[in-house]
């Protein structure tokens, strides 16, 4: 198994360009039947694959209960637009 990270490659690229580059890379791997994990907060990128409803793609999310607490379990679920990050005003 190989471990690859795109963080450095995408650090100076805007989200629209990253989305397209990442989509092409992941689609190529999927077409070659490679198995991979792709962790991202880019909703549009993930949602593109969700809308295709591919049988070879699964989406996992950290479970978040109705009261906001976490179980630290991963569940299969569609991508969400929010990452639940808290903002701070200074």
PyMOL Python script that loads the backbone (N, CA, C, O; Angstrom):
from pymol import cmd

cmd.read_pdbstr("""\
ATOM      1  N   UNK A   1       0.848  -1.167   0.000  1.00  0.00           N
ATOM      2  CA  UNK A   1       0.000   0.000   0.000  1.00  0.00           C
ATOM      3  C   UNK A   1       0.895   1.231   0.000  1.00  0.00           C
ATOM      4  O   UNK A   1       1.891   1.282   0.721  1.00  0.00           O
ATOM      5  N   UNK A   2       0.541   2.210  -0.799  1.00  0.00           N
ATOM      6  CA  UNK A   2       1.295   3.455  -0.878  1.00  0.00           C
ATOM      7  C   UNK A   2       0.508   4.559  -0.199  1.00  0.00           C
ATOM      8  O   UNK A   2      -0.722   4.586  -0.239  1.00  0.00           O
ATOM      9  N   UNK A   3       1.231   5.458   0.417  1.00  0.00           N
ATOM     10  CA  UNK A   3       0.615   6.599   1.078  1.00  0.00           C
ATOM     11  C   UNK A   3       1.004   7.844   0.302  1.00  0.00           C
ATOM     12  O   UNK A   3       2.189   8.139   0.152  1.00  0.00           O
ATOM     13  N   UNK A   4       0.024   8.569  -0.186  1.00  0.00           N
ATOM     14  CA  UNK A   4       0.291   9.802  -0.920  1.00  0.00           C
ATOM     15  C   UNK A   4      -0.513  10.933  -0.313  1.00  0.00           C
ATOM     16  O   UNK A   4      -1.624  10.730   0.176  1.00  0.00           O
ATOM     17  N   UNK A   5       0.053  12.112  -0.350  1.00  0.00           N
ATOM     18  CA  UNK A   5      -0.637  13.285   0.157  1.00  0.00           C
ATOM     19  C   UNK A   5      -0.594  14.378  -0.895  1.00  0.00           C
ATOM     20  O   UNK A   5       0.435  14.610  -1.529  1.00  0.00           O
ATOM     21  N   UNK A   6      -1.724  15.044  -1.072  1.00  0.00           N
ATOM     22  CA  UNK A   6      -1.809  16.131  -2.035  1.00  0.00           C
ATOM     23  C   UNK A   6      -1.708  17.497  -1.363  1.00  0.00           C
ATOM     24  O   UNK A   6      -1.795  18.522  -2.040  1.00  0.00           O
ATOM     25  N   UNK A   7      -1.527  17.527  -0.050  1.00  0.00           N
ATOM     26  CA  UNK A   7      -1.539  18.798   0.667  1.00  0.00           C
ATOM     27  C   UNK A   7      -0.561  19.816   0.088  1.00  0.00           C
ATOM     28  O   UNK A   7      -0.947  20.952  -0.186  1.00  0.00           O
ATOM     29  N   UNK A   8       0.681  19.430  -0.098  1.00  0.00           N
ATOM     30  CA  UNK A   8       1.678  20.359  -0.615  1.00  0.00           C
ATOM     31  C   UNK A   8       1.360  20.756  -2.049  1.00  0.00           C
ATOM     32  O   UNK A   8       1.489  21.924  -2.416  1.00  0.00           O
ATOM     33  N   UNK A   9       0.948  19.799  -2.853  1.00  0.00           N
ATOM     34  CA  UNK A   9       0.643  20.086  -4.251  1.00  0.00           C
ATOM     35  C   UNK A   9      -0.498  21.077  -4.392  1.00  0.00           C
ATOM     36  O   UNK A   9      -0.495  21.891  -5.315  1.00  0.00           O
ATOM     37  N   UNK A  10      -1.462  21.023  -3.504  1.00  0.00           N
ATOM     38  CA  UNK A  10      -2.651  21.854  -3.613  1.00  0.00           C
ATOM     39  C   UNK A  10      -2.574  23.129  -2.766  1.00  0.00           C
ATOM     40  O   UNK A  10      -3.497  23.943  -2.810  1.00  0.00           O
ATOM     41  N   UNK A  11      -1.515  23.319  -2.011  1.00  0.00           N
ATOM     42  CA  UNK A  11      -1.437  24.428  -1.061  1.00  0.00           C
ATOM     43  C   UNK A  11      -1.541  25.798  -1.724  1.00  0.00           C
ATOM     44  O   UNK A  11      -2.096  26.721  -1.129  1.00  0.00           O
ATOM     45  N   UNK A  12      -1.027  25.951  -2.928  1.00  0.00           N
ATOM     46  CA  UNK A  12      -1.026  27.265  -3.575  1.00  0.00           C
ATOM     47  C   UNK A  12      -2.000  27.341  -4.743  1.00  0.00           C
ATOM     48  O   UNK A  12      -1.886  28.216  -5.600  1.00  0.00           O
ATOM     49  N   UNK A  13      -2.951  26.427  -4.771  1.00  0.00           N
ATOM     50  CA  UNK A  13      -3.924  26.359  -5.864  1.00  0.00           C
ATOM     51  C   UNK A  13      -5.293  26.712  -5.319  1.00  0.00           C
ATOM     52  O   UNK A  13      -5.628  26.323  -4.200  1.00  0.00           O
ATOM     53  N   UNK A  14      -6.100  27.451  -6.094  1.00  0.00           N
ATOM     54  CA  UNK A  14      -7.429  27.808  -5.596  1.00  0.00           C
ATOM     55  C   UNK A  14      -8.354  26.592  -5.612  1.00  0.00           C
ATOM     56  O   UNK A  14      -8.086  25.600  -6.290  1.00  0.00           O
ATOM     57  N   UNK A  15      -9.439  26.685  -4.858  1.00  0.00           N
ATOM     58  CA  UNK A  15     -10.312  25.520  -4.661  1.00  0.00           C
ATOM     59  C   UNK A  15     -10.944  25.022  -5.959  1.00  0.00           C
ATOM     60  O   UNK A  15     -11.101  23.815  -6.141  1.00  0.00           O
ATOM     61  N   UNK A  16     -11.301  25.917  -6.847  1.00  0.00           N
ATOM     62  CA  UNK A  16     -11.900  25.500  -8.115  1.00  0.00           C
ATOM     63  C   UNK A  16     -10.920  24.646  -8.923  1.00  0.00           C
ATOM     64  O   UNK A  16     -11.308  23.625  -9.492  1.00  0.00           O
ATOM     65  N   UNK A  17      -9.651  25.065  -8.974  1.00  0.00           N
ATOM     66  CA  UNK A  17      -8.642  24.306  -9.713  1.00  0.00           C
ATOM     67  C   UNK A  17      -8.323  22.993  -9.013  1.00  0.00           C
ATOM     68  O   UNK A  17      -8.173  21.956  -9.660  1.00  0.00           O
ATOM     69  N   UNK A  18      -8.220  23.041  -7.672  1.00  0.00           N
ATOM     70  CA  UNK A  18      -7.955  21.816  -6.913  1.00  0.00           C
ATOM     71  C   UNK A  18      -9.070  20.805  -7.149  1.00  0.00           C
ATOM     72  O   UNK A  18      -8.814  19.615  -7.332  1.00  0.00           O
ATOM     73  N   UNK A  19     -10.289  21.283  -7.143  1.00  0.00           N
ATOM     74  CA  UNK A  19     -11.437  20.398  -7.356  1.00  0.00           C
ATOM     75  C   UNK A  19     -11.313  19.642  -8.676  1.00  0.00           C
ATOM     76  O   UNK A  19     -11.532  18.432  -8.724  1.00  0.00           O
ATOM     77  N   UNK A  20     -10.969  20.340  -9.724  1.00  0.00           N
ATOM     78  CA  UNK A  20     -10.855  19.708 -11.037  1.00  0.00           C
ATOM     79  C   UNK A  20      -9.650  18.771 -11.113  1.00  0.00           C
ATOM     80  O   UNK A  20      -9.756  17.666 -11.647  1.00  0.00           O
ATOM     81  N   UNK A  21      -8.518  19.199 -10.589  1.00  0.00           N
ATOM     82  CA  UNK A  21      -7.324  18.344 -10.602  1.00  0.00           C
ATOM     83  C   UNK A  21      -7.579  17.078  -9.787  1.00  0.00           C
ATOM     84  O   UNK A  21      -7.300  15.971 -10.247  1.00  0.00           O
ATOM     85  N   UNK A  22      -8.106  17.244  -8.588  1.00  0.00           N
ATOM     86  CA  UNK A  22      -8.386  16.088  -7.721  1.00  0.00           C
ATOM     87  C   UNK A  22      -9.415  15.164  -8.359  1.00  0.00           C
ATOM     88  O   UNK A  22      -9.277  13.943  -8.284  1.00  0.00           O
ATOM     89  N   UNK A  23     -10.443  15.728  -8.984  1.00  0.00           N
ATOM     90  CA  UNK A  23     -11.461  14.905  -9.637  1.00  0.00           C
ATOM     91  C   UNK A  23     -10.834  14.044 -10.723  1.00  0.00           C
ATOM     92  O   UNK A  23     -11.156  12.861 -10.835  1.00  0.00           O
ATOM     93  N   UNK A  24      -9.950  14.616 -11.519  1.00  0.00           N
ATOM     94  CA  UNK A  24      -9.304  13.859 -12.586  1.00  0.00           C
ATOM     95  C   UNK A  24      -8.412  12.755 -12.031  1.00  0.00           C
ATOM     96  O   UNK A  24      -8.398  11.639 -12.551  1.00  0.00           O
ATOM     97  N   UNK A  25      -7.672  13.067 -10.977  1.00  0.00           N
ATOM     98  CA  UNK A  25      -6.790  12.063 -10.366  1.00  0.00           C
ATOM     99  C   UNK A  25      -7.605  10.913  -9.792  1.00  0.00           C
ATOM    100  O   UNK A  25      -7.324   9.748 -10.076  1.00  0.00           O
ATOM    101  N   UNK A  26      -8.604  11.230  -8.992  1.00  0.00           N
ATOM    102  CA  UNK A  26      -9.415  10.190  -8.352  1.00  0.00           C
ATOM    103  C   UNK A  26     -10.183   9.383  -9.391  1.00  0.00           C
ATOM    104  O   UNK A  26     -10.254   8.159  -9.280  1.00  0.00           O
ATOM    105  N   UNK A  27     -10.751  10.029 -10.388  1.00  0.00           N
ATOM    106  CA  UNK A  27     -11.485   9.307 -11.436  1.00  0.00           C
ATOM    107  C   UNK A  27     -10.577   8.330 -12.171  1.00  0.00           C
ATOM    108  O   UNK A  27     -10.994   7.220 -12.502  1.00  0.00           O
ATOM    109  N   UNK A  28      -9.349   8.737 -12.425  1.00  0.00           N
ATOM    110  CA  UNK A  28      -8.393   7.847 -13.102  1.00  0.00           C
ATOM    111  C   UNK A  28      -8.107   6.619 -12.246  1.00  0.00           C
ATOM    112  O   UNK A  28      -8.104   5.495 -12.749  1.00  0.00           O
ATOM    113  N   UNK A  29      -7.866   6.833 -10.948  1.00  0.00           N
ATOM    114  CA  UNK A  29      -7.636   5.694 -10.058  1.00  0.00           C
ATOM    115  C   UNK A  29      -8.858   4.786  -9.996  1.00  0.00           C
ATOM    116  O   UNK A  29      -8.722   3.563 -10.022  1.00  0.00           O
ATOM    117  N   UNK A  30     -10.036   5.366  -9.915  1.00  0.00           N
ATOM    118  CA  UNK A  30     -11.257   4.561  -9.855  1.00  0.00           C
ATOM    119  C   UNK A  30     -11.444   3.759 -11.144  1.00  0.00           C
ATOM    120  O   UNK A  30     -11.832   2.592 -11.100  1.00  0.00           O
ATOM    121  N   UNK A  31     -11.171   4.381 -12.281  1.00  0.00           N
ATOM    122  CA  UNK A  31     -11.287   3.671 -13.558  1.00  0.00           C
ATOM    123  C   UNK A  31     -10.318   2.495 -13.634  1.00  0.00           C
ATOM    124  O   UNK A  31     -10.598   1.497 -14.297  1.00  0.00           O
ATOM    125  N   UNK A  32      -9.172   2.615 -12.950  1.00  0.00           N
ATOM    126  CA  UNK A  32      -8.192   1.525 -12.896  1.00  0.00           C
ATOM    127  C   UNK A  32      -8.462   0.558 -11.744  1.00  0.00           C
ATOM    128  O   UNK A  32      -7.672  -0.349 -11.483  1.00  0.00           O
ATOM    129  N   UNK A  33      -9.590   0.764 -11.059  1.00  0.00           N
ATOM    130  CA  UNK A  33     -10.033  -0.078  -9.940  1.00  0.00           C
ATOM    131  C   UNK A  33      -9.081  -0.057  -8.751  1.00  0.00           C
ATOM    132  O   UNK A  33      -8.961  -1.039  -8.019  1.00  0.00           O
ATOM    133  N   UNK A  34      -8.417   1.058  -8.574  1.00  0.00           N
ATOM    134  CA  UNK A  34      -7.552   1.216  -7.406  1.00  0.00           C
ATOM    135  C   UNK A  34      -8.417   1.483  -6.178  1.00  0.00           C
ATOM    136  O   UNK A  34      -9.499   2.059  -6.281  1.00  0.00           O
ATOM    137  N   UNK A  35      -7.932   1.062  -5.033  1.00  0.00           N
ATOM    138  CA  UNK A  35      -8.632   1.340  -3.780  1.00  0.00           C
ATOM    139  C   UNK A  35      -7.900   2.466  -3.086  1.00  0.00           C
ATOM    140  O   UNK A  35      -6.672   2.465  -3.012  1.00  0.00           O
ATOM    141  N   UNK A  36      -8.650   3.425  -2.578  1.00  0.00           N
ATOM    142  CA  UNK A  36      -8.017   4.567  -1.933  1.00  0.00           C
ATOM    143  C   UNK A  36      -8.946   5.179  -0.907  1.00  0.00           C
ATOM    144  O   UNK A  36     -10.149   4.922  -0.891  1.00  0.00           O
ATOM    145  N   UNK A  37      -8.358   5.991  -0.056  1.00  0.00           N
ATOM    146  CA  UNK A  37      -9.089   6.845   0.872  1.00  0.00           C
ATOM    147  C   UNK A  37      -8.716   8.270   0.513  1.00  0.00           C
ATOM    148  O   UNK A  37      -7.543   8.579   0.304  1.00  0.00           O
ATOM    149  N   UNK A  38      -9.697   9.121   0.442  1.00  0.00           N
ATOM    150  CA  UNK A  38      -9.456  10.529   0.141  1.00  0.00           C
ATOM    151  C   UNK A  38     -10.184  11.328   1.202  1.00  0.00           C
ATOM    152  O   UNK A  38     -11.414  11.355   1.232  1.00  0.00           O
ATOM    153  N   UNK A  39      -9.436  11.970   2.062  1.00  0.00           N
ATOM    154  CA  UNK A  39     -10.014  12.767   3.140  1.00  0.00           C
ATOM    155  C   UNK A  39     -10.011  14.221   2.699  1.00  0.00           C
ATOM    156  O   UNK A  39      -8.965  14.768   2.350  1.00  0.00           O
ATOM    157  N   UNK A  40     -11.171  14.837   2.717  1.00  0.00           N
ATOM    158  CA  UNK A  40     -11.259  16.216   2.238  1.00  0.00           C
ATOM    159  C   UNK A  40     -12.373  16.970   2.938  1.00  0.00           C
ATOM    160  O   UNK A  40     -13.323  16.381   3.454  1.00  0.00           O
ATOM    161  N   UNK A  41     -12.232  18.277   2.943  1.00  0.00           N
ATOM    162  CA  UNK A  41     -13.309  19.155   3.395  1.00  0.00           C
ATOM    163  C   UNK A  41     -13.901  19.899   2.209  1.00  0.00           C
ATOM    164  O   UNK A  41     -14.726  20.794   2.387  1.00  0.00           O
ATOM    165  N   UNK A  42     -13.487  19.537   1.006  1.00  0.00           N
ATOM    166  CA  UNK A  42     -14.002  20.205  -0.189  1.00  0.00           C
ATOM    167  C   UNK A  42     -15.340  19.582  -0.574  1.00  0.00           C
ATOM    168  O   UNK A  42     -15.389  18.543  -1.232  1.00  0.00           O
ATOM    169  N   UNK A  43     -16.422  20.230  -0.155  1.00  0.00           N
ATOM    170  CA  UNK A  43     -17.754  19.693  -0.392  1.00  0.00           C
ATOM    171  C   UNK A  43     -18.049  19.498  -1.871  1.00  0.00           C
ATOM    172  O   UNK A  43     -18.520  18.433  -2.268  1.00  0.00           O
ATOM    173  N   UNK A  44     -17.780  20.505  -2.691  1.00  0.00           N
ATOM    174  CA  UNK A  44     -18.118  20.411  -4.116  1.00  0.00           C
ATOM    175  C   UNK A  44     -17.408  19.228  -4.775  1.00  0.00           C
ATOM    176  O   UNK A  44     -18.001  18.520  -5.589  1.00  0.00           O
ATOM    177  N   UNK A  45     -16.154  19.020  -4.427  1.00  0.00           N
ATOM    178  CA  UNK A  45     -15.394  17.884  -4.961  1.00  0.00           C
ATOM    179  C   UNK A  45     -16.066  16.562  -4.581  1.00  0.00           C
ATOM    180  O   UNK A  45     -16.336  15.728  -5.445  1.00  0.00           O
ATOM    181  N   UNK A  46     -16.332  16.377  -3.298  1.00  0.00           N
ATOM    182  CA  UNK A  46     -16.953  15.139  -2.835  1.00  0.00           C
ATOM    183  C   UNK A  46     -18.356  14.981  -3.407  1.00  0.00           C
ATOM    184  O   UNK A  46     -18.748  13.886  -3.810  1.00  0.00           O
ATOM    185  N   UNK A  47     -19.102  16.065  -3.441  1.00  0.00           N
ATOM    186  CA  UNK A  47     -20.475  16.002  -3.929  1.00  0.00           C
ATOM    187  C   UNK A  47     -20.550  15.645  -5.412  1.00  0.00           C
ATOM    188  O   UNK A  47     -21.510  15.013  -5.851  1.00  0.00           O
ATOM    189  N   UNK A  48     -19.530  16.053  -6.190  1.00  0.00           N
ATOM    190  CA  UNK A  48     -19.492  15.655  -7.602  1.00  0.00           C
ATOM    191  C   UNK A  48     -19.571  14.135  -7.732  1.00  0.00           C
ATOM    192  O   UNK A  48     -20.317  13.616  -8.562  1.00  0.00           O
ATOM    193  N   UNK A  49     -18.799  13.425  -6.909  1.00  0.00           N
ATOM    194  CA  UNK A  49     -18.808  11.963  -6.950  1.00  0.00           C
ATOM    195  C   UNK A  49     -20.111  11.411  -6.372  1.00  0.00           C
ATOM    196  O   UNK A  49     -20.618  10.401  -6.860  1.00  0.00           O
ATOM    197  N   UNK A  50     -20.655  12.049  -5.351  1.00  0.00           N
ATOM    198  CA  UNK A  50     -21.920  11.598  -4.771  1.00  0.00           C
ATOM    199  C   UNK A  50     -23.045  11.688  -5.793  1.00  0.00           C
ATOM    200  O   UNK A  50     -23.884  10.791  -5.879  1.00  0.00           O
ATOM    201  N   UNK A  51     -23.063  12.771  -6.568  1.00  0.00           N
ATOM    202  CA  UNK A  51     -24.118  12.948  -7.565  1.00  0.00           C
ATOM    203  C   UNK A  51     -24.019  11.929  -8.701  1.00  0.00           C
ATOM    204  O   UNK A  51     -25.020  11.605  -9.339  1.00  0.00           O
ATOM    205  N   UNK A  52     -22.809  11.427  -8.948  1.00  0.00           N
ATOM    206  CA  UNK A  52     -22.643  10.383  -9.967  1.00  0.00           C
ATOM    207  C   UNK A  52     -23.203   9.047  -9.499  1.00  0.00           C
ATOM    208  O   UNK A  52     -23.477   8.165 -10.314  1.00  0.00           O
ATOM    209  N   UNK A  53     -23.375   8.897  -8.192  1.00  0.00           N
ATOM    210  CA  UNK A  53     -23.917   7.661  -7.592  1.00  0.00           C
ATOM    211  C   UNK A  53     -23.153   6.425  -8.049  1.00  0.00           C
ATOM    212  O   UNK A  53     -23.750   5.411  -8.410  1.00  0.00           O
ATOM    213  N   UNK A  54     -21.837   6.520  -8.029  1.00  0.00           N
ATOM    214  CA  UNK A  54     -21.001   5.388  -8.429  1.00  0.00           C
ATOM    215  C   UNK A  54     -21.084   4.294  -7.375  1.00  0.00           C
ATOM    216  O   UNK A  54     -21.081   4.573  -6.176  1.00  0.00           O
ATOM    217  N   UNK A  55     -21.157   3.057  -7.825  1.00  0.00           N
ATOM    218  CA  UNK A  55     -21.225   1.938  -6.884  1.00  0.00           C
ATOM    219  C   UNK A  55     -19.860   1.631  -6.260  1.00  0.00           C
ATOM    220  O   UNK A  55     -19.777   0.895  -5.277  1.00  0.00           O
ATOM    221  N   UNK A  56     -18.795   2.194  -6.830  1.00  0.00           N
ATOM    222  CA  UNK A  56     -17.455   1.934  -6.308  1.00  0.00           C
ATOM    223  C   UNK A  56     -16.937   3.060  -5.416  1.00  0.00           C
ATOM    224  O   UNK A  56     -15.745   3.112  -5.111  1.00  0.00           O
ATOM    225  N   UNK A  57     -17.823   3.956  -4.999  1.00  0.00           N
ATOM    226  CA  UNK A  57     -17.433   5.073  -4.135  1.00  0.00           C
ATOM    227  C   UNK A  57     -18.335   5.077  -2.906  1.00  0.00           C
ATOM    228  O   UNK A  57     -19.557   4.973  -3.018  1.00  0.00           O
ATOM    229  N   UNK A  58     -17.724   5.199  -1.743  1.00  0.00           N
ATOM    230  CA  UNK A  58     -18.481   5.297  -0.492  1.00  0.00           C
ATOM    231  C   UNK A  58     -18.031   6.559   0.236  1.00  0.00           C
ATOM    232  O   UNK A  58     -16.871   6.958   0.141  1.00  0.00           O
ATOM    233  N   UNK A  59     -18.939   7.172   0.949  1.00  0.00           N
ATOM    234  CA  UNK A  59     -18.640   8.378   1.718  1.00  0.00           C
ATOM    235  C   UNK A  59     -18.816   8.077   3.195  1.00  0.00           C
ATOM    236  O   UNK A  59     -19.855   7.562   3.609  1.00  0.00           O
ATOM    237  N   UNK A  60     -17.813   8.393   3.984  1.00  0.00           N
ATOM    238  CA  UNK A  60     -17.863   8.183   5.420  1.00  0.00           C
ATOM    239  C   UNK A  60     -17.790   9.532   6.122  1.00  0.00           C
ATOM    240  O   UNK A  60     -17.046  10.426   5.718  1.00  0.00           O
ATOM    241  N   UNK A  61     -18.579   9.654   7.182  1.00  0.00           N
ATOM    242  CA  UNK A  61     -18.585  10.874   7.989  1.00  0.00           C
ATOM    243  C   UNK A  61     -18.461  10.494   9.444  1.00  0.00           C
ATOM    244  O   UNK A  61     -18.930   9.437   9.867  1.00  0.00           O
ATOM    245  N   UNK A  62     -17.821  11.367  10.210  1.00  0.00           N
ATOM    246  CA  UNK A  62     -17.797  11.184  11.653  1.00  0.00           C
ATOM    247  C   UNK A  62     -19.205  11.437  12.172  1.00  0.00           C
ATOM    248  O   UNK A  62     -19.811  12.471  11.893  1.00  0.00           O
ATOM    249  N   UNK A  63     -19.708  10.480  12.927  1.00  0.00           N
ATOM    250  CA  UNK A  63     -21.079  10.596  13.440  1.00  0.00           C
ATOM    251  C   UNK A  63     -21.195  11.793  14.377  1.00  0.00           C
ATOM    252  O   UNK A  63     -20.342  12.013  15.237  1.00  0.00           O
ATOM    253  N   UNK A  64     -22.252  12.549  14.196  1.00  0.00           N
ATOM    254  CA  UNK A  64     -22.533  13.716  15.035  1.00  0.00           C
ATOM    255  C   UNK A  64     -23.986  13.593  15.490  1.00  0.00           C
ATOM    256  O   UNK A  64     -24.908  13.563  14.675  1.00  0.00           O
ATOM    257  N   UNK A  65     -24.166  13.522  16.798  1.00  0.00           N
ATOM    258  CA  UNK A  65     -25.519  13.367  17.346  1.00  0.00           C
ATOM    259  C   UNK A  65     -26.290  14.679  17.253  1.00  0.00           C
ATOM    260  O   UNK A  65     -25.711  15.740  17.024  1.00  0.00           O
ATOM    261  N   UNK A  66     -27.600  14.589  17.432  1.00  0.00           N
ATOM    262  CA  UNK A  66     -28.468  15.764  17.336  1.00  0.00           C
ATOM    263  C   UNK A  66     -28.066  16.876  18.312  1.00  0.00           C
ATOM    264  O   UNK A  66     -28.252  18.058  18.024  1.00  0.00           O
ATOM    265  N   UNK A  67     -27.515  16.491  19.464  1.00  0.00           N
ATOM    266  CA  UNK A  67     -27.115  17.510  20.450  1.00  0.00           C
ATOM    267  C   UNK A  67     -25.708  18.043  20.195  1.00  0.00           C
ATOM    268  O   UNK A  67     -25.200  18.847  20.977  1.00  0.00           O
ATOM    269  N   UNK A  68     -25.069  17.598  19.098  1.00  0.00           N
ATOM    270  CA  UNK A  68     -23.746  18.093  18.737  1.00  0.00           C
ATOM    271  C   UNK A  68     -22.593  17.255  19.259  1.00  0.00           C
ATOM    272  O   UNK A  68     -21.450  17.453  18.844  1.00  0.00           O
ATOM    273  N   UNK A  69     -22.874  16.312  20.171  1.00  0.00           N
ATOM    274  CA  UNK A  69     -21.797  15.457  20.675  1.00  0.00           C
ATOM    275  C   UNK A  69     -21.400  14.446  19.609  1.00  0.00           C
ATOM    276  O   UNK A  69     -22.136  14.207  18.652  1.00  0.00           O
ATOM    277  N   UNK A  70     -20.237  13.865  19.789  1.00  0.00           N
ATOM    278  CA  UNK A  70     -19.704  12.940  18.802  1.00  0.00           C
ATOM    279  C   UNK A  70     -19.507  11.558  19.401  1.00  0.00           C
ATOM    280  O   UNK A  70     -19.175  11.421  20.578  1.00  0.00           O
ATOM    281  N   UNK A  71     -19.711  10.552  18.593  1.00  0.00           N
ATOM    282  CA  UNK A  71     -19.515   9.171  19.031  1.00  0.00           C
ATOM    283  C   UNK A  71     -18.141   8.647  18.629  1.00  0.00           C
ATOM    284  O   UNK A  71     -17.710   7.602  19.117  1.00  0.00           O
ATOM    285  N   UNK A  72     -17.453   9.361  17.747  1.00  0.00           N
ATOM    286  CA  UNK A  72     -16.165   8.971  17.188  1.00  0.00           C
ATOM    287  C   UNK A  72     -16.276   7.707  16.338  1.00  0.00           C
ATOM    288  O   UNK A  72     -15.313   6.954  16.196  1.00  0.00           O
ATOM    289  N   UNK A  73     -17.454   7.489  15.780  1.00  0.00           N
ATOM    290  CA  UNK A  73     -17.689   6.389  14.846  1.00  0.00           C
ATOM    291  C   UNK A  73     -17.872   6.969  13.454  1.00  0.00           C
ATOM    292  O   UNK A  73     -18.422   8.058  13.288  1.00  0.00           O
ATOM    293  N   UNK A  74     -17.405   6.230  12.455  1.00  0.00           N
ATOM    294  CA  UNK A  74     -17.643   6.618  11.074  1.00  0.00           C
ATOM    295  C   UNK A  74     -18.897   5.932  10.578  1.00  0.00           C
ATOM    296  O   UNK A  74     -19.112   4.745  10.825  1.00  0.00           O
ATOM    297  N   UNK A  75     -19.722   6.688   9.878  1.00  0.00           N
ATOM    298  CA  UNK A  75     -20.927   6.126   9.295  1.00  0.00           C
ATOM    299  C   UNK A  75     -20.952   6.471   7.813  1.00  0.00           C
ATOM    300  O   UNK A  75     -20.428   7.503   7.394  1.00  0.00           O
ATOM    301  N   UNK A  76     -21.564   5.598   7.030  1.00  0.00           N
ATOM    302  CA  UNK A  76     -21.695   5.878   5.609  1.00  0.00           C
ATOM    303  C   UNK A  76     -22.819   6.883   5.423  1.00  0.00           C
ATOM    304  O   UNK A  76     -23.954   6.648   5.837  1.00  0.00           O
ATOM    305  N   UNK A  77     -22.491   8.002   4.797  1.00  0.00           N
ATOM    306  CA  UNK A  77     -23.469   9.068   4.598  1.00  0.00           C
ATOM    307  C   UNK A  77     -22.953  10.024   3.531  1.00  0.00           C
ATOM    308  O   UNK A  77     -21.748  10.126   3.301  1.00  0.00           O
ATOM    309  N   UNK A  78     -23.872  10.714   2.891  1.00  0.00           N
ATOM    310  CA  UNK A  78     -23.524  11.670   1.834  1.00  0.00           C
ATOM    311  C   UNK A  78     -22.708  12.831   2.405  1.00  0.00           C
ATOM    312  O   UNK A  78     -22.805  13.133   3.595  1.00  0.00           O
ATOM    313  N   UNK A  79     -21.906  13.481   1.560  1.00  0.00           N
ATOM    314  CA  UNK A  79     -21.122  14.637   2.018  1.00  0.00           C
ATOM    315  C   UNK A  79     -22.028  15.767   2.521  1.00  0.00           C
ATOM    316  O   UNK A  79     -23.148  15.949   2.044  1.00  0.00           O
ATOM    317  N   UNK A  80     -21.514  16.511   3.490  1.00  0.00           N
ATOM    318  CA  UNK A  80     -22.207  17.690   4.013  1.00  0.00           C
ATOM    319  C   UNK A  80     -21.453  18.947   3.604  1.00  0.00           C
ATOM    320  O   UNK A  80     -20.232  18.930   3.444  1.00  0.00           O
ATOM    321  N   UNK A  81     -22.186  20.021   3.438  1.00  0.00           N
ATOM    322  CA  UNK A  81     -21.567  21.295   3.062  1.00  0.00           C
ATOM    323  C   UNK A  81     -20.727  21.876   4.201  1.00  0.00           C
ATOM    324  O   UNK A  81     -19.819  22.665   3.940  1.00  0.00           O
ATOM    325  N   UNK A  82     -20.998  21.516   5.435  1.00  0.00           N
ATOM    326  CA  UNK A  82     -20.287  22.081   6.582  1.00  0.00           C
ATOM    327  C   UNK A  82     -19.259  21.094   7.144  1.00  0.00           C
ATOM    328  O   UNK A  82     -19.437  19.878   7.068  1.00  0.00           O
ATOM    329  N   UNK A  83     -18.198  21.636   7.698  1.00  0.00           N
ATOM    330  CA  UNK A  83     -17.224  20.799   8.415  1.00  0.00           C
ATOM    331  C   UNK A  83     -17.381  20.979   9.921  1.00  0.00           C
ATOM    332  O   UNK A  83     -16.601  20.426  10.697  1.00  0.00           O
ATOM    333  N   UNK A  84     -18.382  21.748  10.337  1.00  0.00           N
ATOM    334  CA  UNK A  84     -18.685  22.013  11.736  1.00  0.00           C
ATOM    335  C   UNK A  84     -17.562  22.762  12.447  1.00  0.00           C
ATOM    336  O   UNK A  84     -17.476  22.727  13.674  1.00  0.00           O
ATOM    337  N   UNK A  85     -16.701  23.439  11.688  1.00  0.00           N
ATOM    338  CA  UNK A  85     -15.635  24.238  12.307  1.00  0.00           C
ATOM    339  C   UNK A  85     -16.230  25.450  12.993  1.00  0.00           C
ATOM    340  O   UNK A  85     -17.210  26.029  12.524  1.00  0.00           O
ATOM    341  N   UNK A  86     -15.633  25.821  14.097  1.00  0.00           N
ATOM    342  CA  UNK A  86     -16.102  26.993  14.827  1.00  0.00           C
ATOM    343  C   UNK A  86     -15.299  28.201  14.394  1.00  0.00           C
ATOM    344  O   UNK A  86     -14.073  28.147  14.301  1.00  0.00           O
ATOM    345  N   UNK A  87     -15.992  29.279  14.133  1.00  0.00           N
ATOM    346  CA  UNK A  87     -15.319  30.512  13.757  1.00  0.00           C
ATOM    347  C   UNK A  87     -15.119  31.412  14.961  1.00  0.00           C
ATOM    348  O   UNK A  87     -15.887  31.368  15.922  1.00  0.00           O
ATOM    349  N   UNK A  88     -14.089  32.222  14.899  1.00  0.00           N
ATOM    350  CA  UNK A  88     -13.799  33.148  15.980  1.00  0.00           C
ATOM    351  C   UNK A  88     -13.668  34.542  15.393  1.00  0.00           C
ATOM    352  O   UNK A  88     -13.038  34.729  14.352  1.00  0.00           O
ATOM    353  N   UNK A  89     -14.254  35.501  16.052  1.00  0.00           N
ATOM    354  CA  UNK A  89     -14.130  36.895  15.646  1.00  0.00           C
ATOM    355  C   UNK A  89     -13.158  37.571  16.606  1.00  0.00           C
ATOM    356  O   UNK A  89     -13.242  37.396  17.822  1.00  0.00           O
ATOM    357  N   UNK A  90     -12.253  38.330  16.053  1.00  0.00           N
ATOM    358  CA  UNK A  90     -11.279  39.049  16.892  1.00  0.00           C
ATOM    359  C   UNK A  90     -11.514  40.515  16.792  1.00  0.00           C
ATOM    360  O   UNK A  90     -10.804  41.299  17.421  1.00  0.00           O
TER     361      UNK A  90
END
""", "prot")
cmd.dss("prot")
cmd.show_as("cartoon", "prot")
cmd.util.cbc("prot")
cmd.orient("prot")
